[in-house]
Structure formats: C-alpha cells, structure tokens
Amino acid sequence: MAINRVIGATVFMTRSYLKEPLAFVSDLIIPLIMFMIVHIGTGRGVESLIGILIVIAWSSGSFALARKLGSYKAWRLMDMFIASPLKPIEFAIAAALAHLIIIVLPATIVTVIMILISSINPASLILLIASIIVAWITGITFGLYVYSKLADPFKISSTANLLNLLLIILPPVIYPISILPPSIQLISILLPTVSLKLVALHLVGISTGIGIPIFIPTIIVIVYATFFTISAIKQRIFVE
C-alpha cells in the first residue's frame, strides 16, 4: 500500500538524518545569537524565538526538501523510484515528513527557552505548534516550486542558500519588524516568512508591534501557498 511505502521511506530517511544529530542543533547557533541580541536590545526575545521556530519549519519544508530532490535528480536516483514500488511523489512526501520529524529536537530547545523567559500557557503552545505546521506546509509548496523551476539540479543548493538569505536572514523574521521604518514594514509583510511569523504572533497572543490585523498576513500566506502549489503542479514534476 502507498501509505506503508511512505511510512517505510520516512523511517529510513529519518534514521539516516539522525546519524548526525548535532548538525541540526548547530543550525541554531546563529539564530540563537540573534535572539540574545534582540532580547537584550529590545526586550522582544519571545518574538525572536517564535521567528526562529518559523525559520526552522520553513527551511525544513522548503530548502531542505528542494536540495534533497535536487540531489536525487542530479545523480539520476529519481529514475530508480519510477521503476521501484516507491513512486516519486511518495518519495517527496516521505522526505518532507522526515524533515518534519528531525526538527523536533531544535524546535523543542527553542520552545523550552521560550517557556523559561515568558509565561506561555499550554493553549498558546498548541497554537504555536499549529503555526509551525502551517510554516512547514507553506515551505513545502515553496520547495517544490523552486525544484520545478530549476532545470539544472546542481543550481538548487546555491539558489536555496541565496533565497535563505533573502527570506530568512535579512527580513524581520528573527528580529522584530517593529524596529523598521513603517514603509519597510509594509514591504516586508509581503514576504511569506514574515507573514508566517505575524500569523504565529497573533495566534499565540503576542503583539506584533505594528498593529497589523491577522487577516492580512493570513491572506498573503494563502496566496503564496496556492501560487507555489499550482506552479509546481503545472510543471508535472512527479509524472511517472
């Protein structure tokens, strides 16, 4: 059955990723340094931590998935799945689920820090988990979009690194959006990662500092996810 094949592939890939668990924790070094700077400088450390959680989920769904699919395409390993019981679309689903599983450890570390420095209640934690899932799903649609648009699979990694800079490091995802001039705030909201953070802040009950109602970033996220999904489907990237 397809479900059994996906579960088996997910377990296999998760085990292979977990052979180097410190690699996932090391990815938190720069974000946590930024968090300490934000917390000391502005007192908005919780917002920074929520931004880090969005970054972890988004990156897992987008850049990590795109690179994984690109590497299989580059070495023509994807052809193996066309002739094997595990179909290409099932492989993509398994890869996405495996990446979701491996972010549990770094996400837990960030959440524990958040609990220690704030009074987050259990209900807010549930909504925060929901926000992480939404960011992961949106990231997946973006990852498939990037994968479908690049004819040369060797360019996927470098492109993902550039997009990582443009969508995660430079915009106000880890640092507060409220420290930017109003005109820059409005422009930054148009980025999916920033809108995802604003949605998470609203759901958890933390002020965004700029008075933007939740329906605006929500609509932006839905538009992006829909566009990325339709674009990837049109490319017929998993036609057997």
C-alpha positions in Angstrom: 0.0 0.0 0.0 1.1 3.6 -0.7 0.8 4.6 3.0 3.1 1.7 4.1 5.7 2.6 1.4 5.7 6.3 2.5 6.0 5.3 6.2 8.8 2.9 5.5 10.7 5.5 3.4 10.1 8.2 6.1 11.6 6.0 8.8 14.6 5.1 6.6 15.4 8.7 5.8 14.8 9.9 9.4 17.3 7.4 10.7 19.8 8.5 8.1 19.4 12.1 9.2 19.6 11.3 12.9 23.1 9.8 12.4 24.4 13.3 12.8 22.0 14.9 15.4 24.4 17.7 16.3 24.2 19.0 12.8 20.6 20.1 13.4 21.5 21.8 16.8 24.4 23.6 15.2 22.0 25.3 12.8 20.6 27.1 15.8 23.8 28.8 16.8 23.4 31.9 14.6 19.6 32.3 15.2 20.1 32.0 19.0 22.9 34.6 18.9 20.4 36.9 17.1 17.8 36.1 19.7 20.2 37.1 22.5 20.9 40.4 20.8 17.2 41.1 20.2 16.3 40.1 23.8 18.9 42.3 25.4 18.5 45.2 23.0 14.7 45.3 22.6 13.2 43.0 25.2 11.2 41.2 22.4 13.0 37.9 22.8 9.8 35.9 22.6 9.0 37.3 19.2 12.5 36.4 18.1 12.1 32.8 19.4 8.8 32.5 17.5 10.6 33.7 14.4 13.3 31.1 14.9 10.6 28.4 15.1 9.1 29.7 11.8 12.5 29.7 10.2 13.2 26.1 11.3 9.8 24.9 9.9 10.0 26.9 6.7 13.6 25.8 6.0 12.8 22.2 6.6 9.9 22.3 4.2 11.5 24.4 1.5 15.3 24.5 1.2 16.0 21.1 2.7 13.3 19.4 0.6 14.4 21.2 -2.6 18.0 20.2 -2.0 17.1 16.6 -1.3 15.0 16.3 -4.5 17.7 18.1 -6.5 20.4 15.8 -5.3 18.4 12.7 -6.4 17.7 14.3 -9.7 21.4 15.3 -10.2 22.6 11.7 -9.7 19.6 10.3 -11.6 18.5 8.4 -8.5 14.9 9.7 -9.0 14.7 7.3 -12.0 15.1 4.4 -9.6 11.8 5.4 -7.9 9.9 5.3 -11.2 10.7 1.6 -11.6 10.5 0.8 -7.9 7.4 0.3 -5.7 8.1 3.7 -4.1 6.8 6.3 -6.6 8.5 9.7 -6.9 5.6 11.6 -5.3 5.7 9.1 -2.4 9.4 9.8 -2.1 8.8 13.5 -1.9 6.1 13.1 0.8 8.4 10.8 2.8 11.3 13.3 2.5 9.1 16.1 3.7 7.8 14.1 6.7 11.4 13.0 7.6 12.4 16.7 7.7 9.5 17.5 9.9 10.5 14.8 12.3 14.1 15.9 12.6 13.2 19.5 13.5 11.5 18.3 16.7 14.8 18.5 18.7 15.8 22.1 17.7 12.2 23.2 18.0 12.0 21.8 21.5 15.1 23.6 22.5 13.7 26.9 21.3 10.4 26.2 22.9 12.0 25.4 26.3 13.9 28.7 26.2 10.6 30.5 25.4 8.9 28.9 28.4 11.8 29.9 30.7 11.8 33.6 29.7 8.0 34.1 29.4 4.6 32.9 30.7 3.4 30.9 27.6 0.3 28.9 28.6 -0.5 25.4 27.3 -3.2 26.6 24.9 -0.7 29.0 23.3 1.8 26.2 22.8 -0.8 24.2 20.9 -1.4 27.2 18.6 2.3 27.6 18.3 2.6 24.0 17.1 -0.2 24.7 14.6 1.8 27.7 13.3 4.9 25.6 12.9 2.9 23.1 10.8 1.5 25.9 8.7 5.0 27.2 8.1 6.3 23.7 7.2 3.4 23.1 4.7 3.9 26.5 3.1 7.7 25.8 2.9 7.0 22.5 1.2 5.0 24.3 -1.5 7.8 26.8 -2.0 10.4 24.0 -2.1 8.5 22.2 -4.8 8.2 25.4 -6.7 12.0 26.0 -6.6 12.7 22.4 -7.6 10.2 22.6 -10.5 11.7 25.9 -11.8 15.4 24.9 -11.9 16.3 22.8 -14.9 19.8 22.3 -13.5 19.6 20.4 -10.2 23.2 21.4 -9.3 21.9 25.0 -9.0 19.3 24.1 -6.4 21.7 24.2 -3.4 23.2 27.6 -4.3 19.8 29.0 -5.1 18.4 27.8 -1.8 21.2 29.5 0.1 20.5 32.8 -1.7 16.8 32.5 -1.0 17.5 31.6 2.6 19.4 34.9 2.9 16.6 36.9 1.2 13.7 35.2 3.0 15.0 34.4 6.5 18.2 36.3 7.5 17.6 39.8 6.1 13.8 40.3 6.6 12.4 40.8 10.1 11.7 37.2 10.9 14.1 36.5 13.7 14.3 40.2 14.7 11.2 42.4 15.4 9.5 44.0 12.5 8.6 47.0 14.7 12.2 48.3 14.6 12.0 49.0 10.9 10.6 52.2 9.3 6.8 52.0 8.5 7.4 51.9 4.7 9.9 48.9 5.1 7.4 47.2 7.4 4.7 47.2 4.7 7.1 45.8 2.1 8.4 43.1 4.4 4.9 41.9 5.2 4.7 40.8 1.5 7.3 38.1 2.2 5.9 34.7 3.1 8.3 34.2 6.0 7.4 37.5 7.6 3.7 36.9 7.2 4.0 33.4 8.7 5.7 34.9 11.8 3.0 37.6 12.1 0.3 34.9 12.0 2.1 32.9 14.7 2.4 36.0 16.9 -1.3 36.7 16.6 -2.3 33.1 17.4 0.0 33.0 20.4 -1.4 36.4 21.6 1.8 38.4 21.3 1.7 41.9 20.0 3.3 42.4 16.6 4.2 45.9 17.5 2.8 47.3 14.2 -0.9 46.9 14.6 -1.4 44.7 11.5 -4.7 42.6 11.8 -4.2 38.8 11.4 -6.3 38.5 8.2 -3.7 40.4 6.2 -0.7 38.1 6.7 -3.1 35.1 6.6 -4.3 36.1 3.1 -0.7 36.6 2.0 0.3 33.1 3.2 -2.7 31.5 1.5 -1.9 33.3 -1.8 1.7 32.3 -1.7 0.9 28.6 -0.9 -1.7 28.5 -3.6 0.6 30.0 -6.2 3.5 27.8 -5.4 1.3 24.7 -5.4 -0.3 25.4 -8.7 3.0 26.3 -10.3 4.6 23.1 -9.2 1.7 21.0 -10.4 1.8 22.7 -13.8 5.4 21.6 -14.1 4.3 18.0 -13.7 7.4 17.3 -11.6 6.3 13.9 -10.5 4.8 12.5 -13.7 5.8 8.8 -13.9 
